[in-house]
Amino acid sequence: DTAVSQTPKYLVTQMGNDKSIKCEQNLGHDTMYWYKQDSKKFLKIMFSYNNKELIINETVPNRFSPKSPDKAHLNLHINSLELGDSAVYFCASSPLDRGFVGELFFGEGSRLTVL
Amino acid sequence: GNSVTQMEGPVTLSEEAFLTINCTYTATGYPSLFWYVQYPGEGLQLLLKATKADDKGSNKGFEATYRKETTSFHLEKGSVQVSDSAVYFCALSDEGGGADGLTFGKGTHLIIQP
């Protein structure tokens, strides 16, 4: 069984559209994250959720909204897509929110291409 | 804020060569340090970690030692294989733990030629 799974793996869409990427983890972890990886492979954290509570929201446009229906899921919804949103988006999870050395478990990524 | 600096790639080596990928960091307190590896078309996987000064993390023949005096966590392997070709990320975690996520370096693309 895949520990952290994302769908879709590839997404091609037009500017101005709204799209969602889903993420599920079956590890029983408490915290989930979304990272954005640009064309140069640079990784930047976008959000983290702990027990359905947003913990971090870095300088991400409000067109991006994370939605967590339960502890095992953290979906990423993007409104009014722009060319600069083209990237690979990674979902990740970790077991505890404090006192843990911070190991993350990553999904395989979702490649978003905005035309 | 925290930051991680890695050597720029791509790094191209022949099979069985010795590998060093440099990593230095800036952080307050005592962060935990990690190396992650990303194979083509896949997500990141933890390669090794160290949680305090002078700790050595090791896995699959790779090693890295947490050097607080030089704020470094260089990755080494004595004899690389073609299958080691991947992108390697150095990362750190605040003392507070995982809820703040990891701060990653920009990644080093390693290419091993037969």
Boltz contact constraints between the chains, C-beta under 6 A:
constraints:
  - contact:
      token1: [A, 31]
      token2: [B, 98]
      max_distance: 6.0
  - contact:
      token1: [A, 31]
      token2: [B, 99]
      max_distance: 6.0
  - contact:
      token1: [A, 33]
      token2: [B, 101]
      max_distance: 6.0
  - contact:
      token1: [A, 41]
      token2: [B, 87]
      max_distance: 6.0
  - contact:
      token1: [A, 41]
      token2: [B, 107]
      max_distance: 6.0
  - contact:
      token1: [A, 42]
      token2: [B, 106]
      max_distance: 6.0
  - contact:
      token1: [A, 43]
      token2: [B, 104]
      max_distance: 6.0
  - contact:
      token1: [A, 45]
      token2: [B, 101]
      max_distance: 6.0
  - contact:
      token1: [A, 48]
      token2: [B, 101]
      max_distance: 6.0
  - contact:
      token1: [A, 50]
      token2: [B, 99]
      max_distance: 6.0
  - contact:
      token1: [A, 55]
      token2: [B, 99]
      max_distance: 6.0
  - contact:
      token1: [A, 90]
      token2: [B, 43]
      max_distance: 6.0
  - contact:
      token1: [A, 94]
      token2: [B, 98]
      max_distance: 6.0
  - contact:
      token1: [A, 97]
      token2: [B, 99]
      max_distance: 6.0
  - contact:
      token1: [A, 98]
      token2: [B, 97]
      max_distance: 6.0
  - contact:
      token1: [A, 99]
      token2: [B, 97]
      max_distance: 6.0
  - contact:
      token1: [A, 100]
      token2: [B, 97]
      max_distance: 6.0
  - contact:
      token1: [A, 100]
      token2: [B, 98]
      max_distance: 6.0
  - contact:
      token1: [A, 101]
      token2: [B, 32]
      max_distance: 6.0
  - contact:
      token1: [A, 101]
      token2: [B, 51]
      max_distance: 6.0
  - contact:
      token1: [A, 102]
      token2: [B, 32]
      max_distance: 6.0
  - contact:
      token1: [A, 102]
      token2: [B, 93]
      max_distance: 6.0
  - contact:
      token1: [A, 102]
      token2: [B, 98]
      max_distance: 6.0
  - contact:
      token1: [A, 102]
      token2: [B, 102]
      max_distance: 6.0
  - contact:
      token1: [A, 103]
      token2: [B, 46]
      max_distance: 6.0
  - contact:
      token1: [A, 106]
      token2: [B, 43]
      max_distance: 6.0
  - contact:
      token1: [A, 106]
      token2: [B, 44]
      max_distance: 6.0
  - contact:
      token1: [A, 107]
      token2: [B, 43]
      max_distance: 6.0
  - contact:
      token1: [A, 108]
      token2: [B, 42]
      max_distance: 6.0
  - contact:
      token1: [A, 108]
      token2: [B, 43]
      max_distance: 6.0
  - contact:
      token1: [A, 109]
      token2: [B, 43]
      max_distance: 6.0
